[in-house]
């Protein structure tokens, strides 16, 4: 009951227009102490959380497209899978030593990711890179 009364009193003290209310709330949330409490309660997201959410969405899209291409038995399907693997995995994956975690996330085995890294490296060494033409 005390919480409801406090919210009611705070709402009465705010301006009537939505724009002015938003300005006051933005000014309040800029305080470092208040932001810390809001982050702890997960009412606002940190930049790292936003990055993680975006990368998870990207990984799920990549997983769906690789699953669709992986089951094709034609030569075009195999070439598309090789091109997708070589485009997706590069030296940053190798440097970060997260191949096993990535393989679990994307539903490919670690050897497949390793071969994609090697194809990526081989294609970039050429004078004229040709992604779909590699075998």
C-alpha positions in Angstrom: 0.0 0.0 0.0 2.9 2.4 0.8 4.4 1.7 -2.6 1.1 2.5 -4.4 0.8 5.8 -2.4 4.4 6.8 -3.3 3.8 6.1 -7.0 0.6 8.1 -6.9 2.3 11.1 -5.3 5.2 10.9 -7.7 2.8 10.8 -10.7 0.9 13.8 -9.4 4.2 15.8 -9.2 5.1 15.0 -12.8 4.1 17.4 -15.7 0.9 16.8 -17.6 2.3 16.4 -21.1 4.0 13.2 -22.2 7.0 15.0 -23.6 7.7 16.8 -20.4 7.2 13.6 -18.4 9.7 11.9 -20.6 12.2 14.7 -20.2 11.9 14.5 -16.4 12.2 10.7 -16.4 15.3 10.9 -18.7 16.9 13.4 -16.4 16.3 11.1 -13.4 17.6 8.1 -15.2 20.9 9.9 -16.1 22.0 9.8 -12.5 24.8 7.2 -12.1 23.3 5.8 -8.9 19.9 5.4 -10.3 21.2 3.8 -13.5 23.2 1.3 -11.4 20.0 0.3 -9.5 18.0 0.1 -12.7 20.6 -2.1 -14.4 20.7 -4.3 -11.3 16.9 -4.8 -11.5 17.3 -5.3 -15.3 14.9 -2.4 -16.2 17.5 -1.0 -18.6 20.0 -2.9 -20.7 23.7 -2.4 -20.8 25.5 -2.1 -24.1 27.0 -5.6 -23.6 23.5 -7.1 -23.1 22.3 -5.4 -26.3 25.3 -6.8 -28.2 24.7 -10.3 -26.8 21.1 -10.2 -27.9 22.0 -9.0 -31.4 24.7 -11.7 -31.7 22.4 -14.4 -30.6 19.8 -13.3 -33.2 22.5 -13.4 -35.8 23.7 -16.8 -34.8 20.1 -18.2 -34.8 19.6 -16.8 -38.4 22.9 -18.3 -39.5 21.9 -21.6 -37.9 18.6 -21.7 -39.7 20.1 -20.9 -43.1 23.0 -23.4 -42.7 20.5 -26.2 -41.7 18.5 -25.4 -44.8 21.6 -25.6 -47.1 23.3 -28.5 -45.2 20.6 -31.0 -46.1 20.8 -30.4 -49.9 22.5 -33.2 -51.7 23.1 -31.3 -55.0 26.5 -29.8 -56.0 25.0 -26.3 -55.8 23.9 -27.0 -52.2 27.4 -28.2 -51.3 29.0 -25.2 -52.9 26.6 -22.9 -51.1 27.4 -24.6 -47.7 31.1 -24.2 -48.3 30.8 -20.6 -49.3 28.6 -19.9 -46.3 31.1 -21.5 -44.0 34.1 -19.7 -45.5 32.3 -16.4 -45.3 31.1 -16.9 -41.7 34.2 -18.1 -40.0 37.5 -16.3 -40.3 40.7 -15.5 -38.3 38.8 -13.8 -35.5 37.1 -17.0 -34.6 40.5 -18.8 -34.7 42.1 -16.1 -32.5 39.4 -16.1 -29.9 39.6 -19.9 -29.5 35.8 -20.3 -29.3 35.4 -22.9 -32.0 33.8 -25.4 -29.7 31.3 -22.9 -28.3 30.5 -21.7 -31.7 30.0 -25.2 -33.0 27.4 -25.8 -30.2 25.7 -22.5 -30.9 25.5 -23.0 -34.7 24.9 -26.7 -34.8 27.9 -27.5 -36.9 30.8 -29.7 -35.8 34.2 -28.2 -34.9 35.9 -29.7 -37.9 33.4 -28.0 -40.2 34.2 -24.7 -38.6 37.9 -25.4 -38.9 37.6 -26.2 -42.6 35.6 -22.9 -43.1 38.4 -21.0 -41.4 41.0 -22.7 -43.7 38.8 -22.0 -46.8 38.5 -18.4 -45.8 42.3 -18.1 -45.3 42.9 -19.8 -48.7 40.4 -17.6 -50.6 41.9 -14.4 -49.2 45.4 -15.4 -50.2 44.4 -15.5 -53.9 44.8 -12.5 -56.1 41.1 -12.6 -57.1 38.9 -14.0 -54.4 36.0 -16.0 -55.8 33.7 -17.3 -53.0 31.3 -19.6 -54.8 33.9 -21.0 -57.2 36.0 -22.7 -54.5 35.8 -26.4 -54.0 
